[in-house]
Structures are given as structure tokens and as C-alpha cells.
């Protein structure tokens, strides 16, 4: 999907992708966190990374609202180092339960909706409102770090489920 051009489009896209991911996770069952799904990651690992990006894009927006310039993507990482960042996220979340990550995903989703609701149209859709966002509107950052991530996660989870079903 292209970058949403309105608040309604962004909210609809976010809700739709989250609901589909949530349904997919429900269908996998509570023990599916250990199921291998992409590269050397389990579903739990994949979820840890998706949760991190959801939480952090909202942190960046909130920092921008306070007039701050957040460090993006994270302290000690440049954008071209996101594979290393993602690997470090997985390591950091190794001891966190699958259930906890599922709860954090839902909390992040709800927080994203609240932040979107709290932004005026200009803050959400105009380029240059927040210095940290560079040449892009905040709606693009939110979309890429939430809804698009949920879509790709769902794809990987479905693929893992098919592989598991074919082994039986």
C-alpha cells in the first residue's frame, strides 16, 4: 500500500493490518513463539523486532512534539545498520515471554492510534514539521514502522505455519 495520504487512510491501514496480524497470531496458538519463521528468527523474535519499531516510532513522534530531536533509529546505530539493530533487539528480548511481547504489541498499537489522534493534520501529513523526520511526513514514518511491519510479519508467520503443516 502506498503511504496513506490522510488521517483516515492511516488509521484504517493501521487497524486493518494490526487486526490481521492479531488474528494470525491467535491462530498460531500460545506456543507458536518458538516456531522458526524467517532467517534464524522464531515468531517470538520477529515479534520482538516489530514491537521495538512500533514503540520507537511513537517515541520519536512524542519527542518531536516536545520539541526534541530523537536519536534515530537508536543510539549507536545508523540507518544502514538496521540488521545489526534488529539482531540486538532479538538478543535483548530473549528472556521476555511470547505472551509479554504480544501484550506489548497491542499496547504499542493502541498507543500509535492515540498519537495519530493527537496530531493535527499538518503535524501528521506535512513534510518538515519534525526535524527528525527529514523530508518525509510523520504519517510515512508511522506507516512504515507499524502497519507495513505488521504486514510483513504476517507473511512470515503464514509461511511458517504452512511449513509446519506440510511436515505433519
Secondary structure, DSSP 8 states (H G I E B T S, - for coil): ----SSHHHHHHHHHHHHHHHHHHHHHH-TTGGGSEEETTEEHHHHHHHHHHHHHHHHHHHHHHHTT----SSBTTB-GGGHHHHHHHHHHHTTTS-HHHHHHHHHHHHHHHHHHHHHS-HHHHH-BTSSGGGTTSBHHHHHHHHTHHHHHHHHHHHHHHHHHHHHH-
